[in-house]
Every structure is written in structure tokens, then in C-alpha cells.
Amino acid sequence: MDYSFDVNDKLIIDDKVREWCILSYPDHPKGCPNYGKKKVCPPFAPYVRDYFNFDNYLVFVVVKFDIGFHISKMRVKHPNWTERQCRNLLYWQSTVMKELRRVVEEEYPNCKVTYIPEAMGVNVFETCRNLGIPIERNPVYYVHKIALVERVKRQPVVVGSGYVPYINKDEHEPETMAEMIGSLGGW
């Protein structure tokens, strides 16, 4: 299941969130192994306010993954595995990321996007709380993978003495100036 949310007035930005990447977790005493190595990760990732234009539409695209069901399948497939082995992200994360990328590319083609908003200083947990998304910090039932997308607001185009309104992508786009003027009722 996937869905989108307008986050323009609900986005929580906290630069300290970027430091979460260096918090220790099992088998990673120095935090995420990508920290300081990938351009999309801190400290190289740009700050969200430097990357996105907040005058445009900002959207959270969310893909929901049933981690509980995945764990159940892994227990059947590998009865001797521990809970930690069954939920290991190596066995599910790439599939969920692929789905998130597919949804973003289909719904928001050619838009600016980050698939790691927290690397840019977005507090994803607080933003999700503002949006009513029941995200879990240590997921038991569902994992939510989230992308932040900027959709550009199209500005009206000046034609003669009038304005041409934004034309929805689902509506017919005039191909010629004459067709555009004709659709507005002439001069």
C-alpha cells in the first residue's frame, strides 16, 4: 500500500536528526556504515532547506510494508532463525525501496526527490505524527519507507493582456498559440 501527503505546513525540520545516523545499534557501534561515505548521507547530504524550494509543493510519498507477515514467512522458511535474523533488512529493504522508487517515478516524474529525508534534517517521526501516519520507531507490524518530493508549482504564462491558467496534466494541453488563445475564448 502506498500513499502521498502534502507536507508543506507539517514538515518538521531539526538539523540534529542528521546525528541519528551516528547512533550505535546492534553490530554497528559507530552508527550507519554509510555515514560519511555516500553523498546522500550526512555529512555530505545537503540540508533540506538548501535542497528543496519551500514555495513549491512538498509531498511525503509513503510505502507501507508488512514486516510482521515477512517475519512469519521467514520463520517458516528458516525455522532455526532468531527474531533478529527474520527481520533483517537485507531480506526485504531493497524490495520496499524498489517499490517506493517506482511509485515516485510514476506519480511524480522529473521531480526533485530524496529517499532519505532524515539525512537532510527532516524529523520523519514527528512529521508522520503531524500527518496521522502511524509510524513505529521499532516496527513490529509495518515499516513505512518515505520519500520527500518537490513538485514545482507552475506559474501562469502571460499572453497578451491576459493569463493562461495552469493546465492540469490530465487535461488537454494546447499545442499551438492559436489553440491556446482559442481555448480562452480569443483575445
Secondary structure, 3 states (H helix, E strand, C coil): CEEEEECCCCCCECHHHHHHHHCCECCECCCCCCCCCCCCCCCCCCCHHHHCCCCCEEEEEEEEEEHHHHHHHHHHHCCCCCHHHHCCHHHCHHHHHHHHHHHHHHHCCCCEEECCHHHHCECHHHHHHHHCCCCCCCCCCEEEEEEEEEECCCCCEEECCEEECCCCCCCCCCCCHHHHHHHCCCC
